[in-house]
Amino acid sequence: MLTAKSLFQEIVDDDASFQLFCSIAASGEAQGGWENGRIAALVAPGMRDLAPKIARHGADEDKHGRIFNALLKKRGLAPVPVPPDTDYTMLLERRGIGLAHTTLRRDEPLTERDIVVYLAHSRITEERAASQMDMLVTYFGDHPELGKAIRMICHDEGNHLAYCHEELLRLNDEGHGRLIQHTLRACALAEIAIYRDVSLAVMGHMGRILKWPRAKAGTLAAGIHAMYAYERVAGWHRMVDLRMPERRNALGGPPVPVTAV
């Protein structure tokens, strides 16, 4: 039976598909680390209190990139180039979601509006990341090769999502509510379309590596389209909801270092 667990197990068991999976993940995390590092350096003068948390967010994502590269190294594998159609972070930027890299490369302070946009964008992408890691922990949290790494990343993603909720609620109370809701909705609707496209691309590449029969590839594509249809009609609402998290001040401390994976 074709399930998320059996599908991921198939990808993990084959060196070439595992190599591509970890390379895509490591690249995306490293990109997120750079973005957060630049935002922390350029944060709006009136919001400097957020800089340590933004820097912690970036440090965590850099750590995740190193974890995925360490998993490759343990198998004697090297990272491979990431196909452009699987580059989630760059595709989001091209759709105008989040802060443009041209802005982040300039040594000019960001505005308060920029920081609100950054947090709203992060709230959407961290919702996706946290739900994906929760699923992986459910299926592979005890896996001898991947379990420790997955649990560590899952904990961090939960912290990132909690941080976004808490800070956006604070900014909402400070009068940024209209911008927050507008940005969350725009980001969510764009993200679900990009996630669909990236999912189709990743499954296409995996299918070619693993030589999936046409029927299996078609079933997976249909499932991805069905998930997009659900999210387009109703599922996106969960991505724009704000609620005070159980984990308060989730990024208030120093980054947790990588331990052996």
Phi, psi and omega per residue, in radians:
M1 nan 2.383 -3.109
L2 -1.446 1.951 3.120
T3 -2.279 2.919 3.100
A4 -1.054 -0.676 -3.135
K5 -1.160 -0.803 -3.122
S6 -1.163 -0.613 3.136
L7 -1.144 -0.842 -3.128
F8 -1.163 -0.636 3.106
Q9 -1.063 -0.706 3.117
E10 -1.097 -0.720 3.125
I11 -1.148 -0.742 -3.121
V12 -1.170 -0.625 -3.041
D13 -1.283 -0.341 -3.120
D14 -1.787 2.245 -3.080
D15 -1.049 -0.754 -3.061
A16 -1.188 -0.741 3.137
S17 -1.252 -0.640 3.080
F18 -1.114 -0.692 3.117
Q19 -1.059 -0.773 3.129
L20 -1.193 -0.768 3.141
F21 -0.995 -0.902 -3.112
C22 -1.160 -0.606 3.120
S23 -1.141 -0.757 3.103
I24 -1.089 -0.801 -3.120
A25 -1.124 -0.779 -3.117
A26 -1.109 -0.713 -3.135
S27 -1.117 -0.776 3.139
G28 -1.119 -0.710 3.128
E29 -1.167 -0.725 3.124
A30 -1.110 -0.681 3.103
Q31 -1.108 -0.767 3.094
G32 -1.093 -0.649 3.098
G33 -1.087 -0.767 3.127
W34 -1.113 -0.797 -3.115
E35 -1.027 -0.840 -3.128
N36 -1.153 -0.630 3.090
G37 -1.080 -0.734 3.123
R38 -1.204 -0.699 3.129
I39 -1.106 -0.725 3.105
A40 -1.064 -0.669 -3.127
A41 -1.254 -0.509 -3.026
L42 -1.902 0.130 -3.014
V43 -0.910 2.529 -3.094
A44 -0.933 2.419 -3.082
P45 -0.916 -0.633 -3.127
G46 -1.366 -0.027 -3.105
M47 -2.189 0.470 -3.078
R48 -1.075 -0.379 3.111
D49 -1.119 -0.354 3.119
L50 -1.428 -0.300 -3.016
A51 -0.963 -0.792 -3.139
P52 -1.094 -0.620 3.130
K53 -1.245 -0.680 3.096
I54 -1.133 -0.723 3.102
A55 -1.103 -0.704 3.100
R56 -1.086 -0.724 3.091
H57 -1.000 -0.830 3.137
G58 -1.132 -0.704 3.129
A59 -1.105 -0.679 3.088
D60 -1.075 -0.747 -3.101
E61 -1.218 -0.648 3.005
D62 -1.015 -0.738 3.125
K63 -1.062 -0.746 -3.141
H64 -1.089 -0.690 3.088
G65 -1.051 -0.716 3.117
R66 -1.164 -0.610 3.125
I67 -1.109 -0.803 -3.140
F68 -1.131 -0.655 3.088
N69 -1.176 -0.595 3.091
A70 -1.163 -0.646 3.082
L71 -1.089 -0.686 3.069
L72 -1.110 -0.808 -3.086
K73 -1.058 -0.655 3.137
K74 -1.053 -0.482 3.101
R75 -1.633 0.039 -3.100
G76 1.320 0.454 -3.110
L77 -1.913 2.667 3.074
A78 -1.911 2.684 3.062
P79 -1.044 2.603 3.085
V80 -2.030 2.772 3.115
P81 -1.021 2.488 -3.138
V82 -1.527 2.134 3.096
P83 -1.036 2.359 -3.079
P84 -0.970 -0.557 -3.099
D85 -1.340 -0.055 3.075
T86 -1.898 0.074 -3.042
D87 -1.503 1.501 -3.047
Y88 -0.983 -0.828 -3.061
T89 -1.162 -0.711 3.141
M90 -1.244 -0.616 3.103
L91 -1.163 -0.631 3.047
L92 -1.092 -0.773 -3.129
E93 -1.086 -0.716 -3.139
R94 -1.113 -0.429 3.071
R95 -1.502 0.067 3.129
G96 1.380 0.366 -3.124
I97 -1.649 2.236 -3.098
G98 1.490 -2.839 -3.122
L99 -1.672 2.303 -3.095
A100 -1.141 2.537 3.131
H101 -1.143 -0.509 3.076
T102 -1.086 -0.633 3.087
T103 -1.188 -0.748 -3.080
L104 -1.249 -0.406 3.135
R105 -1.402 -0.274 3.107
R106 -1.432 2.570 3.108
D107 -1.610 0.953 3.122
E108 -2.116 2.384 -3.133
P109 -1.010 2.483 3.045
L110 -1.340 2.820 3.104
T111 -1.633 2.926 3.056
E112 -1.063 -0.644 3.092
R113 -1.060 -0.731 3.115
D114 -1.021 -0.716 -3.103
I115 -1.209 -0.660 3.066
V116 -1.088 -0.773 3.122
V117 -1.082 -0.760 3.109
Y118 -1.020 -0.822 -3.097
L119 -1.169 -0.680 3.121
A120 -1.154 -0.753 3.084
H121 -1.056 -0.771 3.142
S122 -1.132 -0.652 3.139
R123 -1.045 -0.658 -3.140
I124 -1.246 -0.867 -3.077
T125 -1.235 -0.559 3.109
E126 -1.269 -0.502 3.019
E127 -1.037 -0.784 3.133
R128 -1.126 -0.840 -3.090
A129 -1.099 -0.751 -3.106
A130 -1.138 -0.715 -3.133
S131 -1.186 -0.655 3.104
Q132 -1.145 -0.745 -3.129
M133 -1.218 -0.617 3.058
D134 -1.022 -0.739 3.128
M135 -1.117 -0.770 -3.128
L136 -1.137 -0.657 3.092
V137 -1.125 -0.691 3.123
T138 -1.018 -0.756 -3.058
Y139 -1.587 -0.538 -2.975
F140 -2.303 0.275 -3.133
G141 -1.068 -0.443 3.124
D142 -1.816 0.165 -3.127
H143 -1.113 2.294 -3.061
P144 -1.093 -0.520 -3.107
E145 -1.606 -0.661 -2.973
L146 -1.924 -0.338 -2.936
G147 -0.953 -0.865 -3.084
K148 -1.097 -0.760 -3.137
A149 -1.125 -0.763 -3.121
I150 -1.113 -0.746 3.136
R151 -1.121 -0.694 3.137
M152 -1.122 -0.817 -3.129
I153 -1.155 -0.688 3.136
C154 -1.054 -0.752 3.120
H155 -1.066 -0.768 3.134
D156 -1.110 -0.750 -3.119
E157 -1.116 -0.628 3.052
G158 -1.084 -0.690 3.072
N159 -1.110 -0.748 -3.125
H160 -1.089 -0.755 -3.133
L161 -1.150 -0.726 3.116
A162 -1.072 -0.743 3.122
Y163 -1.048 -0.764 3.138
C164 -1.096 -0.783 3.111
H165 -1.035 -0.854 -3.053
E166 -1.131 -0.774 -3.097
E167 -1.240 -0.650 3.105
L168 -1.163 -0.656 3.084
L169 -1.134 -0.687 3.083
R170 -1.100 -0.790 3.132
L171 -1.180 -0.564 3.050
N172 -1.052 -0.765 3.131
D173 -1.177 -0.370 3.131
E174 -1.575 0.089 3.019
G175 1.855 0.154 -3.122
H176 -1.712 0.272 -2.995
G177 -1.008 -0.773 -3.091
R178 -1.120 -0.778 3.115
L179 -1.112 -0.717 -3.134
I180 -1.059 -0.875 -3.095
Q181 -1.147 -0.703 3.111
H182 -1.096 -0.779 -3.099
T183 -1.209 -0.719 3.118
L184 -1.040 -0.796 -3.104
R185 -1.123 -0.803 -3.139
A186 -1.091 -0.758 -3.142
C187 -1.133 -0.737 -3.095
A188 -1.112 -0.805 -3.100
L189 -1.165 -0.632 3.089
A190 -1.247 -0.715 -3.077
E191 -1.109 -0.707 -3.089
I192 -1.169 -0.563 3.090
A193 -1.244 -0.729 3.130
I194 -1.190 -0.681 3.101
Y195 -1.084 -0.698 3.067
R196 -1.043 -0.847 -3.089
D197 -1.120 -0.729 3.130
V198 -1.172 -0.707 3.117
S199 -1.067 -0.764 3.102
L200 -1.087 -0.720 -3.137
A201 -1.156 -0.791 -3.134
V202 -1.080 -0.806 3.141
M203 -1.136 -0.569 3.076
G204 -1.114 -0.801 3.115
H205 -1.144 -0.744 3.132
M206 -1.126 -0.705 3.129
G207 -1.054 -0.672 3.118
R208 -1.222 -0.686 3.121
I209 -1.138 -0.766 -3.042
L210 -1.601 -0.015 3.104
K211 0.991 0.874 3.096
W212 -1.185 2.456 3.046
P213 -1.148 2.744 -3.074
R214 -1.005 -0.665 -3.114
A215 -1.110 -0.721 3.138
K216 -1.162 -0.795 3.119
A217 -1.067 -0.695 3.127
G218 -1.143 -0.680 3.112
T219 -1.118 -0.748 3.125
L220 -1.132 -0.756 3.117
A221 -1.077 -0.732 3.116
A222 -1.083 -0.688 3.114
G223 -1.123 -0.691 3.112
I224 -1.133 -0.753 3.114
H225 -1.138 -0.648 3.120
A226 -1.150 -0.717 3.101
M227 -1.104 -0.725 3.100
Y228 -1.071 -0.759 -3.136
A229 -1.047 -0.734 3.107
Y230 -1.117 -0.805 -3.113
E231 -1.157 -0.603 -3.136
R232 -1.180 -0.603 -3.111
V233 -1.469 -0.801 -3.000
A234 -2.407 -0.601 -2.985
G235 -1.096 -0.462 -3.081
W236 -1.155 -0.344 -3.113
H237 -1.070 -0.585 -3.140
R238 -1.164 -0.397 -3.071
M239 -1.449 -0.233 -3.120
V240 -1.923 -0.085 3.106
D241 -1.244 2.478 3.069
L242 -2.109 2.317 3.130
R243 -2.576 2.542 -3.123
M244 -1.156 2.169 -3.057
P245 -1.352 2.760 3.026
E246 -1.190 -0.631 3.100
R247 -1.465 1.818 3.114
R248 -1.618 2.535 -3.125
N249 0.921 0.783 -2.997
A250 -1.086 -0.489 3.139
L251 -1.933 0.477 -3.078
G252 -1.396 -0.201 -3.110
G253 -1.889 -3.048 3.122
P254 -1.304 2.757 3.091
P255 -1.041 2.549 3.062
V256 -1.497 2.152 -3.070
P257 -1.193 2.774 3.078
V258 -1.268 2.273 2.957
T259 -1.794 2.967 -3.081
A260 -0.989 2.342 3.092
V261 -1.940 nan nan
